[in-house]
Amino acid sequence: MTKVRGPAAYFPSIEAKYGRSIAEWKVMMRGTGLTTWKELMAWLKGGQGMGHGHANALTIDFLNDQRRG
């Protein structure tokens, strides 16, 4: 079995701790209209109560998705 690396390694614990799927988080993030790492991090950590590591992993993956189109 291949070990998951990068931001996706955090996804199971994000889903378990905050009770939403990664897909749900990404829909919510898209709905904010925020586009920078700093803005998204502040939203996740402040308004959503997410820790820095989880917020960073989700934000990096979200922004990479946006860049890929």
A tleap script that builds the chain and sets N, CA, C and O, in Angstrom:
source leaprc.protein.ff14SB
mol = sequence {
  NMET THR LYS VAL ARG GLY PRO ALA ALA TYR
  PHE PRO SER ILE GLU ALA LYS TYR GLY ARG
  SER ILE ALA GLU TRP LYS VAL MET MET ARG
  GLY THR GLY LEU THR THR TRP LYS GLU LEU
  MET ALA TRP LEU LYS GLY GLY GLN GLY MET
  GLY HIE GLY HIE ALA ASN ALA LEU THR ILE
  ASP PHE LEU ASN ASP GLN ARG ARG CGLY
}
set mol.1.N position { 0.836 -1.173 0.000 }
set mol.1.CA position { 0.000 0.000 0.000 }
set mol.1.C position { 0.886 1.244 0.000 }
set mol.1.O position { 1.835 1.334 0.779 }
set mol.2.N position { 0.577 2.193 -0.866 }
set mol.2.CA position { 1.351 3.413 -0.980 }
set mol.2.C position { 0.933 4.391 0.110 }
set mol.2.O position { -0.255 4.630 0.330 }
set mol.3.N position { 1.927 4.949 0.783 }
set mol.3.CA position { 1.645 5.926 1.829 }
set mol.3.C position { 1.264 7.259 1.192 }
set mol.3.O position { 1.947 7.742 0.289 }
set mol.4.N position { 0.181 7.843 1.664 }
set mol.4.CA position { -0.276 9.141 1.166 }
set mol.4.C position { 0.660 10.205 1.713 }
set mol.4.O position { 1.001 10.208 2.896 }
set mol.5.N position { 1.072 11.116 0.824 }
set mol.5.CA position { 1.981 12.185 1.227 }
set mol.5.C position { 1.381 13.533 0.889 }
set mol.5.O position { 0.385 13.626 0.171 }
set mol.6.N position { 1.990 14.556 1.404 }
set mol.6.CA position { 1.544 15.911 1.110 }
set mol.6.C position { 0.275 16.255 1.873 }
set mol.6.O position { -0.067 15.601 2.859 }
set mol.7.N position { -0.417 17.285 1.408 }
set mol.7.CA position { -1.620 17.745 2.110 }
set mol.7.C position { -2.673 16.657 2.307 }
set mol.7.O position { -3.370 16.645 3.321 }
set mol.8.N position { -2.792 15.750 1.349 }
set mol.8.CA position { -3.818 14.705 1.431 }
set mol.8.C position { -3.623 13.786 2.637 }
set mol.8.O position { -4.570 13.129 3.069 }
set mol.9.N position { -2.420 13.734 3.180 }
set mol.9.CA position { -2.172 12.905 4.355 }
set mol.9.C position { -2.995 13.383 5.560 }
set mol.9.O position { -3.283 12.597 6.463 }
set mol.10.N position { -3.365 14.641 5.575 }
set mol.10.CA position { -4.146 15.209 6.671 }
set mol.10.C position { -5.652 15.007 6.504 }
set mol.10.O position { -6.405 15.174 7.464 }
set mol.11.N position { -6.093 14.655 5.315 }
set mol.11.CA position { -7.524 14.637 5.022 }
set mol.11.C position { -8.349 13.732 5.933 }
set mol.11.O position { -9.409 14.164 6.386 }
set mol.12.N position { -7.927 12.504 6.226 }
set mol.12.CA position { -8.757 11.678 7.118 }
set mol.12.C position { -8.962 12.315 8.494 }
set mol.12.O position { -10.059 12.257 9.049 }
set mol.13.N position { -7.911 12.920 9.041 }
set mol.13.CA position { -8.063 13.528 10.363 }
set mol.13.C position { -8.882 14.814 10.306 }
set mol.13.O position { -9.584 15.135 11.264 }
set mol.14.N position { -8.805 15.560 9.198 }
set mol.14.CA position { -9.635 16.762 9.032 }
set mol.14.C position { -11.108 16.362 9.011 }
set mol.14.O position { -11.937 16.965 9.692 }
set mol.15.N position { -11.419 15.340 8.220 }
set mol.15.CA position { -12.812 14.885 8.122 }
set mol.15.C position { -13.325 14.380 9.467 }
set mol.15.O position { -14.461 14.666 9.848 }
set mol.16.N position { -12.496 13.634 10.182 }
set mol.16.CA position { -12.914 13.083 11.475 }
set mol.16.C position { -13.092 14.177 12.527 }
set mol.16.O position { -14.061 14.158 13.286 }
set mol.17.N position { -12.170 15.117 12.571 }
set mol.17.CA position { -12.209 16.141 13.616 }
set mol.17.C position { -13.305 17.174 13.402 }
set mol.17.O position { -13.943 17.605 14.363 }
set mol.18.N position { -13.534 17.578 12.148 }
set mol.18.CA position { -14.452 18.684 11.889 }
set mol.18.C position { -15.795 18.251 11.299 }
set mol.18.O position { -16.681 19.081 11.098 }
set mol.19.N position { -15.948 16.952 11.021 }
set mol.19.CA position { -17.252 16.414 10.630 }
set mol.19.C position { -17.746 16.760 9.236 }
set mol.19.O position { -18.938 16.641 8.954 }
set mol.20.N position { -16.852 17.184 8.370 }
set mol.20.CA position { -17.223 17.485 6.977 }
set mol.20.C position { -16.222 16.802 6.052 }
set mol.20.O position { -15.054 16.623 6.396 }
set mol.21.N position { -16.703 16.427 4.874 }
set mol.21.CA position { -15.799 15.825 3.893 }
set mol.21.C position { -14.914 16.915 3.297 }
set mol.21.O position { -15.224 18.101 3.402 }
set mol.22.N position { -13.825 16.513 2.681 }
set mol.22.CA position { -12.933 17.469 2.015 }
set mol.22.C position { -13.685 18.171 0.893 }
set mol.22.O position { -13.496 19.366 0.666 }
set mol.23.N position { -14.533 17.433 0.196 }
set mol.23.CA position { -15.328 18.047 -0.880 }
set mol.23.C position { -16.226 19.152 -0.325 }
set mol.23.O position { -16.366 20.206 -0.944 }
set mol.24.N position { -16.835 18.914 0.843 }
set mol.24.CA position { -17.684 19.941 1.460 }
set mol.24.C position { -16.868 21.175 1.837 }
set mol.24.O position { -17.303 22.306 1.622 }
set mol.25.N position { -15.682 20.948 2.399 }
set mol.25.CA position { -14.819 22.079 2.749 }
set mol.25.C position { -14.468 22.897 1.516 }
set mol.25.O position { -14.473 24.127 1.560 }
set mol.26.N position { -14.166 22.219 0.419 }
set mol.26.CA position { -13.779 22.934 -0.802 }
set mol.26.C position { -14.943 23.734 -1.381 }
set mol.26.O position { -14.735 24.829 -1.903 }
set mol.27.N position { -16.156 23.208 -1.298 }
set mol.27.CA position { -17.330 23.962 -1.749 }
set mol.27.C position { -17.487 25.211 -0.884 }
set mol.27.O position { -17.742 26.299 -1.399 }
set mol.28.N position { -17.338 25.054 0.416 }
set mol.28.CA position { -17.443 26.197 1.321 }
set mol.28.C position { -16.357 27.235 1.027 }
set mol.28.O position { -16.623 28.437 1.014 }
set mol.29.N position { -15.144 26.761 0.793 }
set mol.29.CA position { -14.033 27.674 0.504 }
set mol.29.C position { -14.289 28.437 -0.794 }
set mol.29.O position { -14.053 29.643 -0.871 }
set mol.30.N position { -14.771 27.730 -1.801 }
set mol.30.CA position { -15.088 28.371 -3.081 }
set mol.30.C position { -16.144 29.458 -2.877 }
set mol.30.O position { -16.072 30.525 -3.486 }
set mol.31.N position { -17.108 29.184 -2.029 }
set mol.31.CA position { -18.194 30.114 -1.771 }
set mol.31.C position { -17.786 31.394 -1.054 }
set mol.31.O position { -18.526 32.377 -1.076 }
set mol.32.N position { -16.625 31.393 -0.423 }
set mol.32.CA position { -16.179 32.595 0.286 }
set mol.32.C position { -15.725 33.692 -0.666 }
set mol.32.O position { -15.780 34.875 -0.330 }
set mol.33.N position { -15.276 33.298 -1.856 }
set mol.33.CA position { -14.719 34.273 -2.792 }
set mol.33.C position { -13.285 34.651 -2.466 }
set mol.33.O position { -12.684 35.465 -3.167 }
set mol.34.N position { -12.730 34.070 -1.410 }
set mol.34.CA position { -11.345 34.356 -1.033 }
set mol.34.C position { -10.407 33.618 -1.981 }
set mol.34.O position { -10.707 32.509 -2.423 }
set mol.35.N position { -9.265 34.243 -2.292 }
set mol.35.CA position { -8.392 33.647 -3.306 }
set mol.35.C position { -6.940 33.483 -2.886 }
set mol.35.O position { -6.170 32.842 -3.600 }
set mol.36.N position { -6.546 34.040 -1.753 }
set mol.36.CA position { -5.142 33.932 -1.363 }
set mol.36.C position { -4.988 32.982 -0.182 }
set mol.36.O position { -5.933 32.720 0.561 }
set mol.37.N position { -3.769 32.475 -0.034 }
set mol.37.CA position { -3.458 31.581 1.074 }
set mol.37.C position { -3.784 32.264 2.401 }
set mol.37.O position { -4.415 31.674 3.278 }
set mol.38.N position { -3.349 33.503 2.532 }
set mol.38.CA position { -3.532 34.238 3.787 }
set mol.38.C position { -5.012 34.418 4.129 }
set mol.38.O position { -5.414 34.215 5.275 }
set mol.39.N position { -5.808 34.790 3.154 }
set mol.39.CA position { -7.246 34.990 3.379 }
set mol.39.C position { -7.933 33.686 3.778 }
set mol.39.O position { -8.714 33.650 4.729 }
set mol.40.N position { -7.633 32.616 3.040 }
set mol.40.CA position { -8.262 31.323 3.317 }
set mol.40.C position { -7.833 30.773 4.671 }
set mol.40.O position { -8.645 30.206 5.402 }
set mol.41.N position { -6.556 30.941 5.005 }
set mol.41.CA position { -6.068 30.494 6.309 }
set mol.41.C position { -6.798 31.226 7.434 }
set mol.41.O position { -7.217 30.609 8.413 }
set mol.42.N position { -6.947 32.530 7.292 }
set mol.42.CA position { -7.636 33.316 8.323 }
set mol.42.C position { -9.084 32.861 8.470 }
set mol.42.O position { -9.600 32.778 9.584 }
set mol.43.N position { -9.735 32.568 7.358 }
set mol.43.CA position { -11.124 32.117 7.391 }
set mol.43.C position { -11.245 30.756 8.083 }
set mol.43.O position { -12.113 30.561 8.934 }
set mol.44.N position { -10.376 29.828 7.716 }
set mol.44.CA position { -10.437 28.489 8.302 }
set mol.44.C position { -10.073 28.500 9.786 }
set mol.44.O position { -10.742 27.860 10.596 }
set mol.45.N position { -9.023 29.219 10.137 }
set mol.45.CA position { -8.568 29.244 11.527 }
set mol.45.C position { -9.477 30.086 12.418 }
set mol.45.O position { -9.731 29.728 13.569 }
set mol.46.N position { -9.960 31.191 11.891 }
set mol.46.CA position { -10.787 32.088 12.697 }
set mol.46.C position { -12.232 31.655 12.752 }
set mol.46.O position { -12.734 31.255 13.803 }
set mol.47.N position { -12.893 31.735 11.627 }
set mol.47.CA position { -14.325 31.454 11.580 }
set mol.47.C position { -14.696 29.991 11.706 }
set mol.47.O position { -15.797 29.668 12.152 }
set mol.48.N position { -13.793 29.100 11.321 }
set mol.48.CA position { -14.121 27.672 11.324 }
set mol.48.C position { -13.434 26.906 12.452 }
set mol.48.O position { -13.715 25.724 12.654 }
set mol.49.N position { -12.542 27.558 13.186 }
set mol.49.CA position { -11.891 26.937 14.333 }
set mol.49.C position { -10.899 25.843 13.995 }
set mol.49.O position { -10.648 24.961 14.817 }
set mol.50.N position { -10.333 25.883 12.806 }
set mol.50.CA position { -9.408 24.849 12.366 }
set mol.50.C position { -7.986 25.183 12.833 }
set mol.50.O position { -7.594 26.349 12.872 }
set mol.51.N position { -7.230 24.158 13.180 }
set mol.51.CA position { -5.836 24.343 13.557 }
set mol.51.C position { -4.974 24.690 12.350 }
set mol.51.O position { -5.383 24.492 11.206 }
set mol.52.N position { -3.778 25.210 12.614 }
set mol.52.CA position { -2.907 25.679 11.537 }
set mol.52.C position { -2.544 24.574 10.540 }
set mol.52.O position { -2.631 24.787 9.331 }
set mol.53.N position { -2.145 23.415 11.025 }
set mol.53.CA position { -1.730 22.330 10.130 }
set mol.53.C position { -2.852 21.855 9.222 }
set mol.53.O position { -2.645 21.660 8.024 }
set mol.54.N position { -4.027 21.670 9.782 }
set mol.54.CA position { -5.179 21.244 8.982 }
set mol.54.C position { -5.583 22.331 7.994 }
set mol.54.O position { -5.856 22.040 6.830 }
set mol.55.N position { -5.623 23.579 8.449 }
set mol.55.CA position { -5.985 24.689 7.562 }
set mol.55.C position { -4.986 24.816 6.418 }
set mol.55.O position { -5.374 25.047 5.272 }
set mol.56.N position { -3.712 24.668 6.725 }
set mol.56.CA position { -2.677 24.780 5.701 }
set mol.56.C position { -2.808 23.677 4.658 }
set mol.56.O position { -2.740 23.946 3.459 }
set mol.57.N position { -2.995 22.444 5.103 }
set mol.57.CA position { -3.127 21.321 4.170 }
set mol.57.C position { -4.323 21.519 3.246 }
set mol.57.O position { -4.220 21.310 2.037 }
set mol.58.N position { -5.442 21.917 3.805 }
set mol.58.CA position { -6.654 22.118 3.014 }
set mol.58.C position { -6.494 23.294 2.053 }
set mol.58.O position { -6.912 23.215 0.897 }
set mol.59.N position { -5.895 24.376 2.526 }
set mol.59.CA position { -5.699 25.562 1.687 }
set mol.59.C position { -4.755 25.276 0.529 }
set mol.59.O position { -5.038 25.663 -0.604 }
set mol.60.N position { -3.651 24.611 0.792 }
set mol.60.CA position { -2.698 24.285 -0.274 }
set mol.60.C position { -3.363 23.417 -1.332 }
set mol.60.O position { -3.221 23.674 -2.528 }
set mol.61.N position { -4.087 22.395 -0.900 }
set mol.61.CA position { -4.747 21.518 -1.864 }
set mol.61.C position { -5.813 22.273 -2.653 }
set mol.61.O position { -5.929 22.094 -3.865 }
set mol.62.N position { -6.585 23.110 -1.978 }
set mol.62.CA position { -7.622 23.909 -2.638 }
set mol.62.C position { -7.006 24.838 -3.686 }
set mol.62.O position { -7.486 24.899 -4.818 }
set mol.63.N position { -5.963 25.549 -3.321 }
set mol.63.CA position { -5.329 26.478 -4.268 }
set mol.63.C position { -4.694 25.737 -5.443 }
set mol.63.O position { -4.731 26.223 -6.573 }
set mol.64.N position { -4.115 24.568 -5.186 }
set mol.64.CA position { -3.570 23.759 -6.285 }
set mol.64.C position { -4.677 23.337 -7.243 }
set mol.64.O position { -4.488 23.364 -8.459 }
set mol.65.N position { -5.829 22.949 -6.705 }
set mol.65.CA position { -6.980 22.606 -7.554 }
set mol.65.C position { -7.392 23.797 -8.412 }
set mol.65.O position { -7.677 23.642 -9.600 }
set mol.66.N position { -7.423 24.981 -7.812 }
set mol.66.CA position { -7.829 26.187 -8.538 }
set mol.66.C position { -6.852 26.502 -9.671 }
set mol.66.O position { -7.263 26.917 -10.755 }
set mol.67.N position { -5.573 26.305 -9.417 }
set mol.67.CA position { -4.552 26.574 -10.445 }
set mol.67.C position { -4.643 25.579 -11.606 }
set mol.67.O position { -4.419 25.928 -12.765 }
set mol.68.N position { -4.979 24.333 -11.261 }
set mol.68.CA position { -5.098 23.305 -12.302 }
set mol.68.C position { -6.353 23.504 -13.142 }
set mol.68.O position { -6.443 23.011 -14.266 }
set mol.69.N position { -7.311 24.223 -12.592 }
set mol.69.CA position { -8.558 24.486 -13.326 }
set mol.69.C position { -9.507 23.416 -13.146 }
set mol.69.O position { -10.610 23.470 -13.691 }
savepdb mol mol.pdb
quit
